[in-house]
Amino acid sequence: MKLLKKTALVGLLLASTSAAAQTIEGPEVNWSFSMWGNPRALSAGMEAIAEEVATQTGGNFNIEIFYGGQLSGSRENLDGLQLNAFEGAAICNFYHPGKNPAWMVFSLPFLPLGDPAVDQYVRSKMFEHPAIVADMAAWNAIPYMSGLLPQYEVLGSGDAPTELSDWEGLRVRAGGGLGDAMEALGATKQTLPAGETSTAFQRGALDAAAFPYTYAHVSFGIADEADWFTSNLAPGTSECGWVLNKTAYDSLPEQYQTLLMDLRGMGMDVEQAAYAAQDEVNLPVFKDTMEEIVYSDEQLAEFREIAGQPVWDAWIADNAEKFDSQAVFDAVWAYAEEAQAQ
């Protein structure tokens, strides 16, 4: 019943905009977006925006998302934008940390992003931060819409790490500051692209993988390889969001630019509804087929002490000469406080 309600919510979000829409006049424009993997919750928001753009322009402005790396590999999407090979793309910040150093703030562990409403507010504000904008400007891109990835959890094979000491020596797919947090527990971090992770499990080259809970574990076949899953570790997340080709965006008529920007809130609402709907389906299966690891409050407090402040301090120090890393970090917390006060 809950799944049906949440699925219906996605439909209502689309219907509510379409019902009130009036056709926007303008020239014929065709855009291509680059995305790896298959259509999934992460792409649901952008798919909804593409549909609404076509509806409101009477089919004159069309956005087509190309999946499976048809246009570019997951690590090369920024390069493709710089070369004007396509008009938009999804990127994951930890696939290429050197290309988007300020964006790596989103991958720091234990940020105050667990509440979906707070998360959406903070990321929307951060997408306008000068350092975040500057990262994309270097690649002829502009930040568009956050992927709002849920908090990560870890799925793995072999013996379950029921104690924090059990992470010692495990090979864990985890990127950015989240990977640093796992290293603080003694694990070895690996930053494989999502599409290569299941194969790494099958080859015995990987013990565990951190992904947005639960949809990505299913989308990329990790759940098929795993024996256990954590359900309350919530160590952090990352930013796999959508960016636009700046040259292409600047070339749009003003009414098309306004339409794109006005639809971001709807797109993020659709994303979050899609994630919630996936959890309704996936969690019962996880519980039936895998061992669930639930850490105690004491264990979680110990993890945050080991892998929270030290990882934050190291990131700020390592990036201080590249941009105002302290200001970027502080902005996340300030926006979270704003969101909670509303």
MARMI-907929 format. One record per residue (C-alpha): x, y, z; residue in one letter; residue number from 0. Coordinates in Angstrom, 3 decimals, m for minus. Layout:
residues N
<r x="X" y="Y" z="Z" aa="A" i="NUM"/>
...
This chain:
residues 342
<r x="0.000" y="0.000" z="0.000" aa="M" i="0"/>
<r x="2.793" y="2.429" z="0.886" aa="K" i="1"/>
<r x="4.567" y="1.628" z="m2.357" aa="L" i="2"/>
<r x="1.399" y="2.365" z="m4.308" aa="L" i="3"/>
<r x="0.973" y="5.650" z="m2.479" aa="K" i="4"/>
<r x="4.547" y="6.695" z="m3.218" aa="K" i="5"/>
<r x="4.343" y="5.607" z="m6.821" aa="T" i="6"/>
<r x="1.140" y="7.596" z="m7.113" aa="A" i="7"/>
<r x="2.940" y="10.589" z="m5.609" aa="L" i="8"/>
<r x="5.439" y="10.574" z="m8.466" aa="V" i="9"/>
<r x="2.543" y="10.592" z="m10.931" aa="G" i="10"/>
<r x="0.824" y="13.419" z="m9.104" aa="L" i="11"/>
<r x="3.993" y="15.494" z="m9.117" aa="L" i="12"/>
<r x="4.118" y="15.193" z="m12.899" aa="L" i="13"/>
<r x="0.397" y="15.625" z="m13.440" aa="A" i="14"/>
<r x="0.205" y="18.715" z="m11.240" aa="S" i="15"/>
<r x="2.754" y="20.560" z="m13.356" aa="T" i="16"/>
<r x="1.368" y="19.397" z="m16.676" aa="S" i="17"/>
<r x="m2.210" y="20.274" z="m15.775" aa="A" i="18"/>
<r x="m1.250" y="23.872" z="m15.043" aa="A" i="19"/>
<r x="1.201" y="24.194" z="m17.935" aa="A" i="20"/>
<r x="0.784" y="26.503" z="m20.875" aa="Q" i="21"/>
<r x="2.757" y="26.006" z="m24.055" aa="T" i="22"/>
<r x="5.920" y="28.104" z="m24.172" aa="I" i="23"/>
<r x="6.758" y="29.438" z="m27.614" aa="E" i="24"/>
<r x="10.260" y="28.987" z="m28.909" aa="G" i="25"/>
<r x="12.553" y="27.456" z="m31.502" aa="P" i="26"/>
<r x="13.225" y="23.766" z="m31.992" aa="E" i="27"/>
<r x="16.076" y="22.622" z="m29.737" aa="V" i="28"/>
<r x="17.361" y="19.074" z="m29.222" aa="N" i="29"/>
<r x="19.651" y="18.263" z="m26.317" aa="W" i="30"/>
<r x="21.527" y="15.078" z="m25.461" aa="S" i="31"/>
<r x="22.468" y="14.115" z="m21.883" aa="F" i="32"/>
<r x="25.115" y="11.544" z="m20.973" aa="S" i="33"/>
<r x="24.418" y="8.989" z="m18.221" aa="M" i="34"/>
<r x="25.972" y="5.689" z="m17.190" aa="W" i="35"/>
<r x="23.980" y="2.646" z="m16.079" aa="G" i="36"/>
<r x="20.282" y="2.073" z="m16.670" aa="N" i="37"/>
<r x="17.244" y="4.287" z="m15.941" aa="P" i="38"/>
<r x="16.737" y="4.296" z="m12.158" aa="R" i="39"/>
<r x="15.697" y="6.448" z="m9.217" aa="A" i="40"/>
<r x="18.675" y="8.767" z="m9.711" aa="L" i="41"/>
<r x="17.555" y="9.503" z="m13.269" aa="S" i="42"/>
<r x="13.814" y="9.738" z="m12.500" aa="A" i="43"/>
<r x="13.927" y="13.462" z="m11.769" aa="G" i="44"/>
<r x="15.740" y="14.332" z="m14.967" aa="M" i="45"/>
<r x="13.403" y="12.106" z="m16.963" aa="E" i="46"/>
<r x="10.446" y="13.959" z="m15.436" aa="A" i="47"/>
<r x="11.998" y="17.315" z="m16.309" aa="I" i="48"/>
<r x="12.643" y="16.205" z="m19.891" aa="A" i="49"/>
<r x="9.010" y="15.155" z="m20.226" aa="E" i="50"/>
<r x="7.738" y="18.409" z="m18.770" aa="E" i="51"/>
<r x="10.035" y="20.538" z="m20.943" aa="V" i="52"/>
<r x="8.711" y="18.814" z="m24.057" aa="A" i="53"/>
<r x="5.110" y="19.251" z="m22.872" aa="T" i="54"/>
<r x="5.399" y="22.934" z="m22.029" aa="Q" i="55"/>
<r x="7.163" y="23.797" z="m25.285" aa="T" i="56"/>
<r x="4.822" y="21.824" z="m27.493" aa="G" i="57"/>
<r x="7.621" y="19.437" z="m28.378" aa="G" i="58"/>
<r x="10.020" y="22.145" z="m29.549" aa="N" i="59"/>
<r x="12.570" y="21.644" z="m26.738" aa="F" i="60"/>
<r x="13.559" y="17.995" z="m26.401" aa="N" i="61"/>
<r x="16.038" y="16.458" z="m23.959" aa="I" i="62"/>
<r x="17.117" y="12.864" z="m24.536" aa="E" i="63"/>
<r x="19.092" y="10.965" z="m21.906" aa="I" i="64"/>
<r x="21.537" y="8.419" z="m23.297" aa="F" i="65"/>
<r x="22.220" y="5.608" z="m20.821" aa="Y" i="66"/>
<r x="24.910" y="2.970" z="m20.503" aa="G" i="67"/>
<r x="27.764" y="5.339" z="m21.309" aa="G" i="68"/>
<r x="26.662" y="5.637" z="m24.934" aa="Q" i="69"/>
<r x="27.984" y="9.195" z="m25.188" aa="L" i="70"/>
<r x="30.798" y="9.093" z="m22.642" aa="S" i="71"/>
<r x="32.259" y="7.043" z="m19.830" aa="G" i="72"/>
<r x="31.237" y="7.931" z="m16.292" aa="S" i="73"/>
<r x="34.641" y="9.455" z="m15.534" aa="R" i="74"/>
<r x="34.745" y="11.484" z="m18.782" aa="E" i="75"/>
<r x="31.429" y="13.316" z="m18.727" aa="N" i="76"/>
<r x="33.044" y="16.597" z="m17.699" aa="L" i="77"/>
<r x="35.547" y="16.259" z="m20.524" aa="D" i="78"/>
<r x="32.655" y="15.766" z="m22.943" aa="G" i="79"/>
<r x="30.986" y="18.946" z="m21.728" aa="L" i="80"/>
<r x="34.219" y="20.866" z="m22.130" aa="Q" i="81"/>
<r x="34.433" y="19.624" z="m25.720" aa="L" i="82"/>
<r x="30.748" y="20.468" z="m26.377" aa="N" i="83"/>
<r x="30.099" y="16.811" z="m27.188" aa="A" i="84"/>
<r x="26.672" y="16.966" z="m25.485" aa="F" i="85"/>
<r x="24.471" y="19.434" z="m23.666" aa="E" i="86"/>
<r x="24.219" y="17.886" z="m20.211" aa="G" i="87"/>
<r x="25.428" y="15.010" z="m18.084" aa="A" i="88"/>
<r x="25.244" y="13.281" z="m14.756" aa="A" i="89"/>
<r x="28.474" y="13.310" z="m12.777" aa="I" i="90"/>
<r x="29.635" y="11.631" z="m9.577" aa="C" i="91"/>
<r x="32.069" y="13.840" z="m7.720" aa="N" i="92"/>
<r x="34.266" y="11.035" z="m6.411" aa="F" i="93"/>
<r x="34.795" y="9.542" z="m9.888" aa="Y" i="94"/>
<r x="37.163" y="12.448" z="m10.599" aa="H" i="95"/>
<r x="38.028" y="14.339" z="m7.381" aa="P" i="96"/>
<r x="40.760" y="16.324" z="m9.075" aa="G" i="97"/>
<r x="38.272" y="17.751" z="m11.561" aa="K" i="98"/>
<r x="35.816" y="18.973" z="m8.909" aa="N" i="99"/>
<r x="37.698" y="19.473" z="m5.630" aa="P" i="100"/>
<r x="35.074" y="21.687" z="m3.973" aa="A" i="101"/>
<r x="32.328" y="19.191" z="m4.827" aa="W" i="102"/>
<r x="34.111" y="16.637" z="m2.672" aa="M" i="103"/>
<r x="32.604" y="18.337" z="0.366" aa="V" i="104"/>
<r x="29.410" y="16.385" z="m0.373" aa="F" i="105"/>
<r x="31.261" y="13.107" z="0.216" aa="S" i="106"/>
<r x="32.533" y="13.974" z="3.680" aa="L" i="107"/>
<r x="31.193" y="11.640" z="6.367" aa="P" i="108"/>
<r x="28.499" y="12.532" z="8.883" aa="F" i="109"/>
<r x="27.249" y="15.744" z="7.308" aa="L" i="110"/>
<r x="23.803" y="16.911" z="8.529" aa="P" i="111"/>
<r x="22.009" y="15.646" z="5.418" aa="L" i="112"/>
<r x="20.024" y="12.692" z="6.751" aa="G" i="113"/>
<r x="16.628" y="14.420" z="6.640" aa="D" i="114"/>
<r x="15.360" y="14.532" z="3.019" aa="P" i="115"/>
<r x="13.950" y="18.064" z="3.298" aa="A" i="116"/>
<r x="17.166" y="19.394" z="4.830" aa="V" i="117"/>
<r x="19.207" y="17.541" z="2.243" aa="D" i="118"/>
<r x="17.299" y="19.108" z="m0.651" aa="Q" i="119"/>
<r x="17.559" y="22.589" z="0.817" aa="Y" i="120"/>
<r x="21.285" y="22.352" z="1.539" aa="V" i="121"/>
<r x="22.247" y="20.916" z="m1.826" aa="R" i="122"/>
<r x="20.120" y="23.397" z="m3.739" aa="S" i="123"/>
<r x="21.861" y="26.239" z="m1.937" aa="K" i="124"/>
<r x="25.304" y="24.689" z="m2.327" aa="M" i="125"/>
<r x="24.798" y="24.356" z="m6.100" aa="F" i="126"/>
<r x="24.926" y="28.171" z="m6.126" aa="E" i="127"/>
<r x="28.071" y="28.437" z="m3.971" aa="H" i="128"/>
<r x="30.919" y="30.225" z="m5.803" aa="P" i="129"/>
<r x="33.386" y="27.369" z="m5.258" aa="A" i="130"/>
<r x="30.926" y="24.755" z="m6.521" aa="I" i="131"/>
<r x="30.116" y="26.920" z="m9.551" aa="V" i="132"/>
<r x="33.833" y="27.495" z="m10.219" aa="A" i="133"/>
<r x="34.539" y="23.758" z="m10.276" aa="D" i="134"/>
<r x="32.061" y="23.345" z="m13.122" aa="M" i="135"/>
<r x="33.089" y="26.530" z="m14.950" aa="A" i="136"/>
<r x="36.506" y="24.967" z="m15.528" aa="A" i="137"/>
<r x="34.726" y="22.292" z="m17.617" aa="W" i="138"/>
<r x="32.319" y="24.577" z="m19.501" aa="N" i="139"/>
<r x="29.542" y="23.384" z="m17.206" aa="A" i="140"/>
<r x="27.073" y="24.809" z="m14.712" aa="I" i="141"/>
<r x="25.542" y="22.990" z="m11.720" aa="P" i="142"/>
<r x="21.922" y="22.165" z="m12.402" aa="Y" i="143"/>
<r x="20.217" y="19.688" z="m10.055" aa="M" i="144"/>
<r x="21.425" y="17.517" z="m7.209" aa="S" i="145"/>
<r x="20.917" y="13.776" z="m7.407" aa="G" i="146"/>
<r x="19.981" y="13.874" z="m3.686" aa="L" i="147"/>
<r x="21.575" y="10.496" z="m3.112" aa="L" i="148"/>
<r x="20.306" y="8.903" z="0.116" aa="P" i="149"/>
<r x="22.644" y="8.020" z="2.943" aa="Q" i="150"/>
<r x="24.940" y="5.173" z="2.036" aa="Y" i="151"/>
<r x="24.922" y="1.747" z="3.616" aa="E" i="152"/>
<r x="27.290" y="m1.134" z="2.960" aa="V" i="153"/>
<r x="26.592" y="m4.563" z="1.458" aa="L" i="154"/>
<r x="29.241" y="m7.253" z="1.466" aa="G" i="155"/>
<r x="30.124" y="m10.895" z="1.139" aa="S" i="156"/>
<r x="31.870" y="m13.204" z="3.578" aa="G" i="157"/>
<r x="31.934" y="m12.708" z="7.333" aa="D" i="158"/>
<r x="29.751" y="m9.847" z="8.538" aa="A" i="159"/>
<r x="31.589" y="m6.966" z="10.290" aa="P" i="160"/>
<r x="29.422" y="m6.872" z="13.388" aa="T" i="161"/>
<r x="32.198" y="m5.143" z="15.349" aa="E" i="162"/>
<r x="34.029" y="m2.033" z="14.126" aa="L" i="163"/>
<r x="37.291" y="m3.950" z="14.358" aa="S" i="164"/>
<r x="35.952" y="m6.418" z="11.772" aa="D" i="165"/>
<r x="36.381" y="m3.804" z="9.026" aa="W" i="166"/>
<r x="40.148" y="m4.190" z="9.303" aa="E" i="167"/>
<r x="41.481" y="m5.353" z="5.944" aa="G" i="168"/>
<r x="38.154" y="m5.397" z="4.080" aa="L" i="169"/>
<r x="38.265" y="m4.053" z="0.521" aa="R" i="170"/>
<r x="35.392" y="m1.561" z="0.340" aa="V" i="171"/>
<r x="34.116" y="0.349" z="m2.662" aa="R" i="172"/>
<r x="33.638" y="3.846" z="m1.224" aa="A" i="173"/>
<r x="34.685" y="7.218" z="m2.570" aa="G" i="174"/>
<r x="35.796" y="10.581" z="m1.256" aa="G" i="175"/>
<r x="35.586" y="11.344" z="2.453" aa="G" i="176"/>
<r x="33.348" y="8.331" z="2.900" aa="L" i="177"/>
<r x="36.216" y="6.177" z="1.664" aa="G" i="178"/>
<r x="38.518" y="7.979" z="4.101" aa="D" i="179"/>
<r x="36.078" y="7.149" z="6.885" aa="A" i="180"/>
<r x="36.218" y="3.466" z="5.971" aa="M" i="181"/>
<r x="40.013" y="3.637" z="5.901" aa="E" i="182"/>
<r x="39.898" y="5.050" z="9.437" aa="A" i="183"/>
<r x="38.314" y="1.737" z="10.437" aa="L" i="184"/>
<r x="41.157" y="m0.176" z="8.773" aa="G" i="185"/>
<r x="39.416" y="m0.972" z="5.486" aa="A" i="186"/>
<r x="41.000" y="m0.501" z="2.071" aa="T" i="187"/>
<r x="38.970" y="1.885" z="m0.058" aa="K" i="188"/>
<r x="38.395" y="1.415" z="m3.764" aa="Q" i="189"/>
<r x="36.665" y="3.901" z="m6.066" aa="T" i="190"/>
<r x="35.296" y="1.676" z="m8.797" aa="L" i="191"/>
<r x="32.609" y="3.055" z="m11.113" aa="P" i="192"/>
<r x="29.213" y="1.718" z="m10.120" aa="A" i="193"/>
<r x="28.893" y="m0.458" z="m13.208" aa="G" i="194"/>
<r x="32.129" y="m2.338" z="m12.454" aa="E" i="195"/>
<r x="31.380" y="m3.140" z="m8.820" aa="T" i="196"/>
<r x="29.294" y="m6.292" z="m9.253" aa="S" i="197"/>
<r x="31.973" y="m7.805" z="m11.493" aa="T" i="198"/>
<r x="34.600" y="m7.021" z="m8.874" aa="A" i="199"/>
<r x="32.561" y="m9.005" z="m6.338" aa="F" i="200"/>
<r x="32.274" y="m11.925" z="m8.719" aa="Q" i="201"/>
<r x="36.023" y="m11.944" z="m9.309" aa="R" i="202"/>
<r x="36.779" y="m11.871" z="m5.596" aa="G" i="203"/>
<r x="38.450" y="m8.465" z="m5.877" aa="A" i="204"/>
<r x="36.050" y="m6.737" z="m3.495" aa="L" i="205"/>
<r x="34.544" y="m7.539" z="m0.095" aa="D" i="206"/>
<r x="31.976" y="m4.775" z="0.358" aa="A" i="207"/>
<r x="30.476" y="m1.760" z="m1.359" aa="A" i="208"/>
<r x="28.946" y="1.462" z="m0.069" aa="A" i="209"/>
<r x="26.080" y="2.750" z="m2.213" aa="F" i="210"/>
<r x="22.991" y="4.921" z="m1.716" aa="P" i="211"/>
<r x="20.554" y="2.780" z="0.268" aa="Y" i="212"/>
<r x="18.773" y="0.765" z="m1.128" aa="T" i="213"/>
<r x="18.142" y="1.538" z="m4.767" aa="Y" i="214"/>
<r x="21.742" y="1.629" z="m6.033" aa="A" i="215"/>
<r x="22.618" y="m1.732" z="m4.471" aa="H" i="216"/>
<r x="19.831" y="m3.267" z="m6.524" aa="V" i="217"/>
<r x="20.347" y="m1.179" z="m9.668" aa="S" i="218"/>
<r x="23.973" y="m2.271" z="m9.972" aa="F" i="219"/>
<r x="23.516" y="m5.899" z="m8.919" aa="G" i="220"/>
<r x="25.325" y="m5.629" z="m5.582" aa="I" i="221"/>
<r x="22.406" y="m7.179" z="m3.689" aa="A" i="222"/>
<r x="22.765" y="m10.298" z="m5.835" aa="D" i="223"/>
<r x="26.341" y="m10.802" z="m4.605" aa="E" i="224"/>
<r x="25.996" y="m9.873" z="m0.924" aa="A" i="225"/>
<r x="25.617" y="m11.948" z="2.246" aa="D" i="226"/>
<r x="25.073" y="m9.074" z="4.689" aa="W" i="227"/>
<r x="24.050" y="m5.408" z="4.843" aa="F" i="228"/>
<r x="24.347" y="m2.547" z="7.312" aa="T" i="229"/>
<r x="21.084" y="m0.763" z="8.030" aa="S" i="230"/>
<r x="22.046" y="2.083" z="10.385" aa="N" i="231"/>
<r x="25.687" y="2.924" z="9.686" aa="L" i="232"/>
<r x="24.670" y="6.021" z="7.656" aa="A" i="233"/>
<r x="28.256" y="7.187" z="7.193" aa="P" i="234"/>
<r x="27.494" y="9.795" z="4.551" aa="G" i="235"/>
<r x="26.698" y="10.141" z="0.892" aa="T" i="236"/>
<r x="28.096" y="11.803" z="m2.235" aa="S" i="237"/>
<r x="26.948" y="14.011" z="m5.077" aa="E" i="238"/>
<r x="25.924" y="12.380" z="m8.315" aa="C" i="239"/>
<r x="24.081" y="15.304" z="m9.811" aa="G" i="240"/>
<r x="23.213" y="16.847" z="m13.149" aa="W" i="241"/>
<r x="25.208" y="19.581" z="m14.839" aa="V" i="242"/>
<r x="24.585" y="21.497" z="m18.044" aa="L" i="243"/>
<r x="26.860" y="22.503" z="m20.884" aa="N" i="244"/>
<r x="27.377" y="26.243" z="m20.320" aa="K" i="245"/>
<r x="27.723" y="27.038" z="m24.017" aa="T" i="246"/>
<r x="24.468" y="25.252" z="m24.791" aa="A" i="247"/>
<r x="22.624" y="26.820" z="m21.854" aa="Y" i="248"/>
<r x="23.780" y="30.334" z="m22.720" aa="D" i="249"/>
<r x="22.540" y="29.773" z="m26.285" aa="S" i="250"/>
<r x="18.987" y="28.968" z="m25.169" aa="L" i="251"/>
<r x="16.271" y="31.605" z="m25.429" aa="P" i="252"/>
<r x="15.478" y="33.124" z="m22.062" aa="E" i="253"/>
<r x="12.112" y="31.398" z="m21.754" aa="Q" i="254"/>
<r x="13.781" y="27.982" z="m22.095" aa="Y" i="255"/>
<r x="16.401" y="28.876" z="m19.502" aa="Q" i="256"/>
<r x="13.699" y="29.974" z="m17.066" aa="T" i="257"/>
<r x="11.696" y="26.804" z="m17.676" aa="L" i="258"/>
<r x="14.688" y="24.570" z="m16.941" aa="L" i="259"/>
<r x="15.509" y="26.353" z="m13.701" aa="M" i="260"/>
<r x="11.891" y="26.463" z="m12.536" aa="D" i="261"/>
<r x="11.568" y="22.677" z="m12.896" aa="L" i="262"/>
<r x="14.455" y="21.733" z="m10.584" aa="R" i="263"/>
<r x="12.298" y="21.537" z="m7.463" aa="G" i="264"/>
<r x="9.836" y="19.213" z="m9.167" aa="M" i="265"/>
<r x="12.701" y="17.048" z="m10.409" aa="G" i="266"/>
<r x="14.167" y="16.664" z="m6.929" aa="M" i="267"/>
<r x="10.750" y="15.835" z="m5.459" aa="D" i="268"/>
<r x="10.395" y="13.067" z="m8.044" aa="V" i="269"/>
<r x="13.871" y="11.738" z="m7.179" aa="E" i="270"/>
<r x="13.101" y="11.494" z="m3.488" aa="Q" i="271"/>
<r x="9.750" y="9.834" z="m4.091" aa="A" i="272"/>
<r x="11.461" y="7.314" z="m6.366" aa="A" i="273"/>
<r x="14.090" y="6.503" z="m3.725" aa="Y" i="274"/>
<r x="11.383" y="5.977" z="m1.092" aa="A" i="275"/>
<r x="9.386" y="3.729" z="m3.407" aa="A" i="276"/>
<r x="12.474" y="1.609" z="m4.067" aa="Q" i="277"/>
<r x="13.077" y="1.182" z="m0.328" aa="D" i="278"/>
<r x="9.562" y="m0.176" z="0.098" aa="E" i="279"/>
<r x="10.345" y="m2.913" z="m2.417" aa="V" i="280"/>
<r x="13.997" y="m3.613" z="m1.576" aa="N" i="281"/>
<r x="14.156" y="m3.618" z="2.219" aa="L" i="282"/>
<r x="11.953" y="m6.696" z="2.753" aa="P" i="283"/>
<r x="14.071" y="m8.593" z="0.223" aa="V" i="284"/>
<r x="17.285" y="m7.536" z="1.944" aa="F" i="285"/>
<r x="15.965" y="m8.733" z="5.285" aa="K" i="286"/>
<r x="14.873" y="m12.076" z="3.825" aa="D" i="287"/>
<r x="18.063" y="m12.833" z="1.916" aa="T" i="288"/>
<r x="20.912" y="m11.243" z="3.889" aa="M" i="289"/>
<r x="22.148" y="m10.829" z="7.440" aa="E" i="290"/>
<r x="21.255" y="m7.394" z="8.774" aa="E" i="291"/>
<r x="23.906" y="m5.560" z="10.812" aa="I" i="292"/>
<r x="22.551" y="m3.033" z="13.307" aa="V" i="293"/>
<r x="25.217" y="m1.155" z="15.229" aa="Y" i="294"/>
<r x="24.717" y="0.051" z="18.780" aa="S" i="295"/>
<r x="24.690" y="3.723" z="19.717" aa="D" i="296"/>
<r x="28.069" y="3.220" z="21.340" aa="E" i="297"/>
<r x="29.547" y="1.721" z="18.179" aa="Q" i="298"/>
<r x="28.162" y="4.518" z="16.037" aa="L" i="299"/>
<r x="29.532" y="7.145" z="18.404" aa="A" i="300"/>
<r x="32.940" y="5.502" z="18.230" aa="E" i="301"/>
<r x="32.811" y="5.450" z="14.426" aa="F" i="302"/>
<r x="31.969" y="9.164" z="14.295" aa="R" i="303"/>
<r x="34.793" y="9.981" z="16.696" aa="E" i="304"/>
<r x="37.310" y="8.044" z="14.613" aa="I" i="305"/>
<r x="36.106" y="9.036" z="11.156" aa="A" i="306"/>
<r x="34.251" y="12.343" z="11.562" aa="G" i="307"/>
<r x="36.232" y="15.362" z="12.731" aa="Q" i="308"/>
<r x="39.642" y="13.949" z="11.688" aa="P" i="309"/>
<r x="38.432" y="13.415" z="8.101" aa="V" i="310"/>
<r x="36.824" y="16.877" z="8.025" aa="W" i="311"/>
<r x="39.992" y="18.558" z="9.301" aa="D" i="312"/>
<r x="42.181" y="16.717" z="6.822" aa="A" i="313"/>
<r x="39.947" y="17.654" z="3.883" aa="W" i="314"/>
<r x="39.887" y="21.322" z="4.872" aa="I" i="315"/>
<r x="43.677" y="21.417" z="5.265" aa="A" i="316"/>
<r x="44.377" y="19.533" z="2.033" aa="D" i="317"/>
<r x="42.241" y="21.926" z="m0.019" aa="N" i="318"/>
<r x="42.923" y="25.254" z="1.689" aa="A" i="319"/>
<r x="45.214" y="26.476" z="m1.100" aa="E" i="320"/>
<r x="42.831" y="25.407" z="m3.893" aa="K" i="321"/>
<r x="39.739" y="27.246" z="m2.658" aa="F" i="322"/>
<r x="38.251" y="28.438" z="0.634" aa="D" i="323"/>
<r x="37.605" y="24.925" z="1.865" aa="S" i="324"/>
<r x="36.696" y="26.043" z="5.392" aa="Q" i="325"/>
<r x="34.005" y="28.348" z="3.986" aa="A" i="326"/>
<r x="32.608" y="25.575" z="1.780" aa="V" i="327"/>
<r x="32.461" y="23.158" z="4.719" aa="F" i="328"/>
<r x="30.888" y="25.779" z="6.991" aa="D" i="329"/>
<r x="28.276" y="26.624" z="4.347" aa="A" i="330"/>
<r x="26.904" y="23.074" z="4.446" aa="V" i="331"/>
<r x="26.297" y="23.320" z="8.181" aa="W" i="332"/>
<r x="24.921" y="26.870" z="7.980" aa="A" i="333"/>
<r x="22.387" y="25.900" z="5.301" aa="Y" i="334"/>
<r x="21.392" y="22.849" z="7.332" aa="A" i="335"/>
<r x="20.655" y="25.110" z="10.297" aa="E" i="336"/>
<r x="18.589" y="27.378" z="8.039" aa="E" i="337"/>
<r x="16.587" y="24.415" z="6.774" aa="A" i="338"/>
<r x="15.928" y="23.102" z="10.271" aa="Q" i="339"/>
<r x="14.768" y="26.542" z="11.434" aa="A" i="340"/>
<r x="12.102" y="26.807" z="8.750" aa="Q" i="341"/>
